[in-house]
Amino acid sequence: MPRRRLLPLAIALAALSGSLAACAASDTAFFVRNKGADMPVWVRGNLQSGKILIYLHGGPGSNGLTTSTKESFRAIEQACGVVYWDQRASGSSRGDAATDTLNLAQYVEDLDGVVETIKRKYPDRKLILLGHSWGGTLGSAYLLDAKRQAKVAGWIEVDGAHSVVEGNRLSWQWVKERAAEKVAGGQDADKWRKVLSWYDQNPVVTVANDPAHQGHVEELEESLVPPPSSGGMAYVNLGMVSPYAPLAGATNGRYVMGSFVLTQAFLDIDLTSELGKIGLPSLVLWGRHDGRLPVAMAATAFDRLGTPAASKSLRIFEHSAHSPHLDEPGAFADAVKGFVAGL
C-alpha cells in the first residue's frame, strides 16, 4: 500500500478505538446529554492546581477536542485543568440535535450543563471560561445571568463575537481597506479591483453573501499571517485517547452552517449593550490582523465590561490574525497562565 494512504487509515482506526476507549475510561472523558445532543467532554491538565479552564470553541460548528493538540493549550494544561467540549451539532458530538435547538439560548443551557457537571465531578475548583470567536458570544451570553456568573471565577474573551452585527460591519470595512492597499501596491491589482467592485454591489452582510465575504477575509488574513501547521500525527494520538470522531465533524459543520450560522437570527446577535453585567476578573485577547472580528472590537469588549479596572486587562497580539492561540502559541499561553495564576 502506498505510504500516502496509511495516514487516513490510521486516523480512522484511531478514531474508532478512541471512541470505544472513551466510553470505558475514567471521568476524564464523558458525554453531557441534553435535548437530543450527546456532547463529548475531555478533561486534561493539572487538576491539582485548584483551577479549571473551560474552552468554548468557535463556529458554531467547529471543534473543541482538537484544540488539545495545540502547543498553546498543551502549555496551559501544565498550569491548570482544561475542559475541551464539543458543543451541540459540532465537532465529535453525537445524537439528534433538532434544527429548532440551534439557537444561542440553547447553547447557553448546554454550557450550564457542562459547568454543573464539572463542578460536581471536580468540587472546590475555580472555573474559568475561555471563549474564542463564537465562543466569545456563548461565554458572554452565559455570564449575563447573575446566577450563572456566580459559578465562574474568571472570563477570557479571545477574538470574540460578542456582537455579530458589529463584527460583520467592521469585517466588511477591513476587507475593503486591505483590498485597496493591494491595488495601491500593485499586488494582483486587477483581482482586488474586482473584489472592491463586489463590495460596491454588496454593501452590507446578508445570509446570501456572507460565504463569499469570508473567503476574501481568509485569503487576506493568510497574506498577513501565514497559517500554522495542522498538527499531523497529534490527531492520531487524539483519536486514541478521546471521543474524537473526525467524520462527525464534517457532517456537523455543514448542518450548523445551514441551520444556524447562515440565518438572520445569527447575524442579528449583539450583546454589546449588556456586557456591563459581567463583573468577573476578565482578560481580553485579540489578534492585530483579525479580519473576521477586527481588533477594534477588543477595545469595545474591554471598555464595556462591568469588571473594575484593576481586575481586567487587554492584550493585542501583533503577529496574529483571528486565532492568537495558533499564531503566537507561547505568548498566548503565557498570558492565559498569568491570568489564571492571579485568580
Buried (B, 14 or more C-beta within 10 A) or exposed (E): EEEEEEEEEBBEEBBEEBBEBBEEBEEBBBBBEBBBBBBBBBBBBBBEBEBBBBBBBBBBBBBBBBBBBBBBBBBBBEBBBBBBBBBBBBBBBBBEBBEEBBBBEBBBBBBBBBBEBBBEBBEEBBBBBBBBBBBBBBBBBBBBEEEBBEBBBBBBBBBBBBBBBBBBBBBBEBBBEBBBEBBEEEEEEEEBBEBBEBBEEBEEBEEEBBEEBBEBBBBBBEBBBEEBEEBEEBBBBBBBBBBBBBEBBEEBBEBBBEBBBBBEEBBEBBBBEBBEBBBBBBBBBBBBBBBBBBBBBBEBBBEBBEBEEEBBBBBBBEBBBBBBBBBBBEBBBBBBBEBBEEB
